[in-house]
Amino acid sequence: MNEDTYVNAKNMKEGGYSIFHQEYIIMAEYRMLQTENLPGIYVIPSHENSFLWYGVIFIRSGTYGGGVFRFTLTLPEKFPDDTVPTITFTSQMFHPAIDAVTGILSLSEVFPQWDRKQNHIWQILKYLHWIFHNLNMKVPANNEASTLYKTNRKLFIDKVKESIANSNEHIYDEPPTEDKHYITFKPYDANVHDSAKNMMLKVPGGNESSHGISWVQSGSYQSFSKDDTA
């Protein structure tokens, strides 16, 4: 092996170790968030690029109740030794913490910088859930939304409802990418989904009194309990 070949092999080994080590950290972050309580939030790393995650959040109650919003989570190139990851909503949003033009969620209040020893992705997703129930931002990313929330609650709610309706209208759209991990939804089809629904509603042993059972009704994004007469 000549000197040039040796140098190239050494560089590939060092670079490869760095890449594999980084991938391990990212997957460890993903496994960590799976153990956390993140109600209504579903995320998965892209099949093509582990630095890009696809996400959807279902809001069950409150001002944004009934909303289904898509977002992406982008990790910086040198994660975790870099800037704060970015959450960008691909759904149209009207929220004090979300830039109306870029769709980027402002994280500066809670993550002024990223500390790999203290900060984790699940914390960002926890904050993501929190903002839909706590709308009074100290440093808003959308001044119009923030002002209306404080001064004209009715108009604010009307604009939020428009945002929810717009997002839900596109929930079944064709994927904008061929990525295998992009999260997709299909309309409820009784012929396809009833069998799975019945299996989920069936409680082992027949004792349903101690189990909470919920489903998503056809044509709705709201969860509902099993009928008492069923």
N, C-alpha and C positions, 0 to 999 in steps of 0.2 A: 504494500500500500504506500503510495507516494504521499508527500506532505499535504498536497491540496486535497486529496481524497480523505485523508485522516481528519483534516480541519472540517470538511463538509459533513463527515459522519458525526463528528463531535458536536457540531452545531445542531444537526438534526436531532441528536439524542437529547441535548439540553432543551431545544425548542419543544420537542415532543413531550418531555417530562413536564414542562411548564403547562402545555396545553392539557395533558391528561390530569394534572393536579388541579387545574382550574375547573375542568369538567367535573371532577370528583366533588369539589366544593359546591358547585352549582347543584348537582344532584343531591348532595347532603342537605342543602337549603330546601329543596323541593320535598324531600322526605320529612324534614322538620316541620314544614307548614301543614303536612297531612295529619300531624298529631295535634294541631291547634284547633280551637273552636272558631271557625270562620264562617258564620251562618250565611248561606245563600251565595257564597263565592266559589267559583270553579275556575281553576287555572291549570295549564299544562304547557310545558316547554315545547317550542316548535320542533317538529321532526327534523328540520333542516338546520336549525340554528338554536342552540341552547341558550343563547343570550337574548332571545326573543320568546316571550311567553304570551299565549293567548288566554284571555279571561272573560268571564261573564259574571255579573252580579245581579241577583234577584232581590229586590227590595220588597219585603213582606208587609211593612206597616209604615205609618208616618206620612209626612208630606209627599214623599216619593214612592209611597206604597203602590205596588202593581207594576213598577218599572223594571224592565229587563235591559241592562246596559252592557254593551261590549267595551272591552278595553284591551290594551296590550301593556305588558311590563317589559321594559328594555333594560338590560344590564349593561353597564359601561364596559369598555374594552378590557380594562385591567381589573375588573371585579374579582375579589372584594376590596382591592387596594386602589380605590378610585372614588369618583363622585357618587352621589346618591342615585340609585336606579330611578327610571322614569316611568310613570303611569300615564298613558295617553288614551283617552276615551275616543273610540271610533263612532260611538253613538252621539247624536246631537245632545248637548248638555246645557242646562241652565242652572248653575250652582255657584255660590260665592267662592268656592275653593278651586273651581275648574275654569281655565281660560276658555272663553267662548270661541276664540278663533283657532287655537291649536289643539284644544281638548286636553291639555296637560294639567294634571292634578298638582297643585302647589303643595310641596312637602317641606318647605323651608321652616315652617313653624315647629315641626316635630323632628326633622332631620336636617339641621343646618349643615351638617357634614356627616360623612359615613365612616363609622368606626367598626372595622371588621370583628372586633372583640365584643362589641356591645350590640350592634345592629344586625337584624336579620330580615329577610324578605317577608316573613309572616307578619312582622310588625307593621310593614307598609300596608299589607292587606287588611290588617286589623284597623288601621287608621282609615283605610278606604271605606270600610263598613261604618265606622264611627261618623264620618262626615255627613252621611245621609240622615242622621238623627241629631246632629249638632251643627247648626248652620251659621252660627255667629262667629265668623273668622276674624282674627285680629288683623291679619294682612290678607285681604281678599285678592283672588286672582281675577275675579269678575266683579268690577265695581258696581255695575248696574244691578246685578243680582243681589249683591250685598246691601245696596241702598234700598232697593224695593223690599227686601226682607225686613228691614228696620222701619220703613216709612209707609209702605203700601202692601200689606200682607196679602190682600185679595189679588192684586195684580201679579204679585210674585207667584202665588199659587196657580194662577191661570197660566203663567208662562211655564211653570214646572209641569203642569198637565199637558201642555203642548209638547214639551220635551219627552215626556213619557209616551204619549201617543205616537210621536214620530219614531222613537226607538222601537217600540213594540210592532209598529207597522212593517219594520224591516227585519224582524227576527228570523223569518224563514227565507231571507234572500240567499241566492247562490253565493258560495264562498268567494271572496275576492282573491283567493290564492289556492294553489293546488297542494298546499301543505297538508299532510295526512293528519296532523294534530289540530287543525283549525276546528273550533267547536261549532257544530251545526245542529239545527233543530228541524224537525219535521212536524207538520200538523198531526193532531191526534187521529189515528185511524183505528176504529174498533176492531177490525179484522186482524190488525197487526199487534195492537197494544193491549187489548182486553185480557189476553191470557197472562201477560206479564203483570198487569194491574191486579188480577185476581190472586196471583201468587203472592204479591206483595201485601195484599189485604188479609191473606189467610194467616192466622196466628197459630203456631204449633201448639197442639193440645186443646185448641178450641177456647182457651181462656183469653178473652179480649179485654177484660176489665182493667188489666194492669198495663195495657199497651197503648201508646199513642199512635193513631193511624191517620195518615194524611195522604192526599193525592192532589194532582192538578187537574181541575175539571176541564173538559173539552171546550176550547174557545176562550179560556181564561188563563191568567198567569198567577192567580191567587190559589194558595193552598186551601183545602177544605177537609173537614173531618168526615169520616165514614158515616152515612146515614144510620140513625138509631134503628130504623125499620129494616135495614139490610140484613 
